[in-house]
Amino acid sequence: MIRDITLGQYYDADSVIHKLDPRVKLAFTIIYIVSLYVGNTVWTFLGAAAFLCVVIALTKVPVRFMLRGMKSILVLLIISALFNLFLVSGEPLIQWKFITITKEGVRMAGLMIVRLILLVMGTSLMTLTATPNELTDGLEKSLSFLKIFRIPVHAFGMMMNIALRFIPILIREVQQIMKAQEARGADFESGGLIKKAKAMVPLLIPLFVSAFRRANDLAQAMEARCYHGDEGRTKLHPLKYQKRDLIAYLILLLYLGAMIAQAVLIR
């Protein structure tokens, strides 16, 4: 399951989405998340899924690569579906002792699974098509107005950059620890879900030790290079909007408007 995590990974490709300004990608993520919650009908998710399929096709990121990341949220999907299946009241479909499954519960469980899948795939496009440095610059530029209120925007951006860079590093670290323990007879693949989860516990201590060691090395390296925040710092590649970015903003606004309109009309 660890090997299937795609969050935080950058997929290098020559696509129109990769060339967009990172601020557009941040806006896409926010607007897409909002669009998934403007309605709770089949048409809402069909529209969101169709829009996402078009964007994925433009990114040139293999669909198989993105679907591989769904394995890491399998437990979350199951838990969400079960909660909606058994706790939503309505017209009973199945009754057995104290267990009741309703028609509304089945509908809500299905919609919740679809919503989570679309949510994860949509948000993962941001990191798949933009490097951590680009996302940091985009976030810092987008929130630069907060500096008026003395909010350390650069510090937030730097924390985001470090967090995104550490995700693939820690995944590789876990893989190395797993291979070392498998060579000593550990078994991470056989058995059910609970057994696999218990087998992951011995990975936590060496992973935390490695993470703290890397964090300490990074802090010392930043201090050695006299890093003191964004005061007096300049950008090697300043962000500038291009014509394609404005067109992308227009498409996003039209998409959000269409999703809100269909949600209002269906109601």
matplotlib code that plots the C-alpha trace (Angstrom):
import matplotlib.pyplot as plt

x = [0.0, 2.9, 4.3, 1.0, 1.0, 1.1, 0.3, 3.1, 4.8, 5.5, 4.9, 7.1, 5.3, 5.0, 1.4, -0.6, -1.6, 2.1, 2.8, 0.1, 0.9, 0.9, -1.7, -4.1, -3.6, -4.2, -7.4, -8.4, -8.0, -10.1, -12.9, -13.0, -13.4, -16.2, -17.9, -18.1, -20.1, -22.5, -24.8, -25.5, -26.9, -25.8, -25.7, -23.3, -20.8, -21.2, -20.4, -17.4, -16.2, -16.5, -14.5, -11.9, -11.5, -10.8, -8.2, -6.5, -6.3, -4.7, -2.1, -0.9, -0.6, -1.4, -4.8, -3.3, -0.7, -3.5, -5.7, -2.8, -3.0, -6.6, -5.3, -3.9, -7.4, -9.2, -9.7, -11.1, -13.6, -14.8, -15.2, -17.1, -19.4, -20.2, -21.0, -23.5, -24.8, -25.8, -26.4, -28.5, -32.2, -34.9, -36.9, -35.6, -34.3, -32.7, -33.5, -31.7, -31.8, -30.3, -28.9, -30.9, -29.9, -32.0, -32.5, -31.2, -28.2, -27.2, -27.5, -25.5, -22.8, -22.4, -22.3, -19.8, -17.4, -17.6, -17.1, -13.9, -12.5, -13.0, -11.7, -8.4, -7.9, -8.7, -6.4, -3.6, -3.4, -2.0, 1.1, 1.4, 1.6, 3.6, 6.9, 7.0, 8.9, 6.2, 3.5, 5.3, 5.8, 2.2, 0.9, 3.2, 2.2, -1.5, -1.4, 1.0, -1.8, -1.7, 1.7, -0.2, -1.5, 2.0, 1.2, 4.3, 3.2, 6.7, 7.0, 3.8, 5.0, 8.3, 6.6, 4.4, 7.5, 9.4, 6.3, 5.7, 9.4, 9.5, 6.5, 8.4, 11.6, 9.7, 8.0, 11.4, 12.6, 9.7, 10.4, 14.0, 13.1, 10.5, 13.1, 15.6, 13.0, 11.7, 15.3, 15.1, 11.9, 9.2, 6.0, 4.0, 2.0, 0.1, -2.9, -5.9, -6.2, -5.7, -2.7, -1.1, -1.8, -0.1, 2.9, 3.4, 3.9, 7.6, 8.2, 7.2, 10.2, 12.9, 10.8, 10.4, 14.1, 15.0, 12.5, 13.8, 17.4, 16.6, 14.7, 17.7, 20.1, 17.9, 17.7, 21.5, 21.9, 19.5, 21.3, 24.7, 23.4, 22.2, 18.5, 16.4, 13.1, 11.9, 13.5, 15.5, 15.0, 14.3, 12.9, 14.9, 11.8, 9.2, 5.6, 3.8, 0.4, 0.2, -2.7, -3.3, -3.6, -6.4, -8.2, -7.9, -9.4, -12.3, -12.9, -12.8, -15.3, -17.6, -17.3, -18.1, -21.1, -22.4, -22.2, -23.9, -26.6, -27.4, -27.5, -30.0, -32.2, -32.3, -33.5]
y = [0.0, 2.4, 1.8, 3.0, 6.5, 9.2, 12.2, 14.8, 13.2, 15.3, 13.7, 15.3, 15.7, 18.2, 19.3, 22.5, 21.9, 21.6, 25.0, 26.8, 29.3, 27.5, 30.0, 28.7, 25.2, 26.3, 28.0, 24.8, 22.8, 25.2, 25.5, 21.8, 21.0, 23.6, 22.1, 18.7, 20.2, 22.5, 19.6, 16.1, 14.5, 12.1, 15.0, 16.9, 14.1, 13.3, 16.9, 16.9, 13.6, 14.7, 17.9, 15.9, 13.4, 16.3, 17.8, 14.5, 13.9, 17.3, 16.6, 13.5, 11.8, 8.0, 7.2, 3.9, 6.0, 8.1, 5.1, 3.5, 6.2, 5.1, 2.1, 4.3, 5.6, 2.2, 2.1, 5.6, 4.7, 1.6, 3.5, 6.4, 4.0, 1.9, 5.0, 6.2, 2.8, 2.0, 5.4, 7.2, 6.9, 6.5, 3.8, 0.3, -2.1, -4.7, -5.3, -7.9, -7.7, -4.2, -3.7, -1.6, -0.6, 2.1, 3.2, 6.7, 5.1, 3.1, 6.3, 8.4, 5.7, 5.5, 9.3, 9.6, 7.0, 8.8, 12.2, 11.0, 9.4, 12.6, 14.7, 12.8, 12.5, 16.2, 17.5, 15.2, 16.9, 19.9, 18.1, 15.9, 18.9, 21.4, 21.1, 22.0, 25.2, 26.3, 25.6, 27.5, 30.5, 30.4, 30.2, 33.0, 35.2, 34.5, 35.3, 38.2, 40.7, 39.1, 40.6, 43.9, 42.2, 40.9, 37.3, 35.3, 34.1, 33.1, 30.9, 29.1, 28.6, 27.3, 24.8, 23.7, 23.3, 21.2, 19.1, 18.3, 17.5, 15.2, 13.1, 11.2, 11.1, 9.4, 7.0, 5.9, 5.7, 3.4, 1.2, 0.8, -0.1, -2.6, -4.2, -4.4, -6.0, -8.4, -9.6, -10.4, -12.4, -9.8, -10.3, -7.2, -8.7, -11.8, -11.8, -9.5, -5.8, -5.9, -8.1, -5.8, -2.8, -4.5, -5.4, -1.7, -0.9, -1.9, 0.6, 3.6, 3.9, 3.8, 6.1, 8.7, 8.5, 9.1, 11.9, 13.8, 13.2, 14.7, 17.6, 18.4, 18.2, 20.5, 23.0, 23.1, 23.4, 26.4, 28.1, 27.5, 29.3, 32.2, 31.7, 34.4, 34.3, 36.3, 39.7, 40.9, 37.7, 37.7, 35.0, 33.4, 32.9, 35.5, 34.4, 36.2, 35.5, 34.4, 34.4, 30.7, 31.3, 33.9, 31.4, 28.8, 31.1, 31.8, 28.1, 27.5, 30.2, 28.9, 25.4, 26.6, 28.6, 25.6, 23.4, 25.9, 26.5, 22.8, 22.3, 25.2, 24.0, 20.4, 21.6]
z = [0.0, 0.8, -2.7, -4.2, -2.7, -5.4, -3.3, -3.4, -6.4, -9.5, -12.9, -15.6, -18.9, -21.7, -21.4, -21.5, -17.8, -16.7, -18.4, -16.5, -13.7, -10.3, -9.1, -11.7, -10.4, -6.8, -8.0, -9.9, -6.7, -4.6, -7.3, -7.9, -4.2, -4.0, -7.1, -5.4, -2.5, -4.3, -4.9, -3.8, -6.9, -9.6, -12.1, -9.9, -9.8, -13.5, -14.4, -12.1, -13.4, -17.0, -16.3, -14.4, -17.3, -19.7, -17.4, -16.9, -20.6, -21.0, -18.3, -20.2, -16.8, -17.2, -15.7, -14.3, -12.4, -10.8, -10.0, -8.3, -5.6, -4.8, -3.0, -0.2, 0.6, 0.4, 4.2, 4.3, 1.5, 3.3, 6.6, 5.0, 3.1, 6.2, 8.2, 5.6, 4.9, 8.5, 10.1, 7.5, 8.3, 5.7, 3.9, 5.1, 2.5, 4.8, 8.4, 10.5, 14.3, 15.2, 11.7, 9.3, 5.8, 4.2, 0.6, 1.4, 3.2, 0.1, -2.1, 0.3, 0.6, -3.2, -3.6, -0.7, -2.3, -5.7, -4.0, -2.2, -5.3, -7.4, -4.5, -4.2, -8.0, -8.5, -5.7, -6.7, -10.1, -8.4, -7.1, -10.2, -12.6, -10.4, -8.6, -4.9, -5.7, -8.2, -5.7, -3.0, -5.3, -6.3, -2.8, -1.6, -4.5, -4.1, -0.4, -0.6, 0.4, 3.9, 4.5, 5.3, 8.4, 9.3, 8.5, 7.6, 4.1, 3.1, 6.2, 5.3, 1.7, 2.9, 5.3, 2.4, 0.1, 2.7, 3.5, -0.2, -0.7, 2.3, 1.1, -1.7, 0.4, 3.3, 0.9, -0.4, 3.2, 4.1, 1.0, 2.1, 5.7, 4.4, 2.1, 5.0, 7.3, 4.5, 4.2, 7.9, 7.4, 7.9, 5.9, 4.8, 1.9, 3.2, 5.5, 5.8, 6.2, 10.0, 9.8, 7.2, 9.4, 12.4, 10.2, 9.5, 13.2, 13.4, 10.5, 12.6, 15.0, 12.3, 10.1, 12.8, 13.6, 10.0, 9.6, 12.7, 11.5, 8.0, 9.6, 11.8, 8.8, 6.8, 9.6, 10.0, 6.2, 6.2, 9.1, 7.4, 4.4, 6.5, 5.7, 7.5, 5.7, 2.7, 3.6, 0.7, -1.3, -5.0, -7.4, -10.1, -12.2, -11.2, -11.9, -14.7, -16.1, -19.8, -22.1, -21.5, -17.7, -18.3, -20.5, -17.9, -15.2, -17.5, -18.1, -14.3, -13.7, -16.4, -14.9, -11.4, -12.7, -14.6, -11.5, -9.3, -11.9, -12.3, -8.5, -8.2, -11.1, -9.8, -6.4]

ax = plt.figure().add_subplot(projection="3d")
ax.plot(x, y, z, "-o")
ax.set_aspect("equal")
plt.show()
